């Protein structure tokens, strides 16, 4: 991906386009009906963040 100049801008732009409909969809789901409380959802997001950080090797905000 390093050969494509400006790839970070493309990814951020794509996430902005996809993000709004995705967040709207997720907000419309009745999570309580699926057995997920807000506290559990918060914990899951934390675990995902820690897992993503564990698989990366570079410092935050730095190139490899």
Secondary structure, DSSP 8 states (H G I E B T S, - for coil): -TTSTTHHHHHHHHHHHHHHHHHHHHHHS-GGGGT--HHHHHHHHHHHHHHHHHH--S-TT---
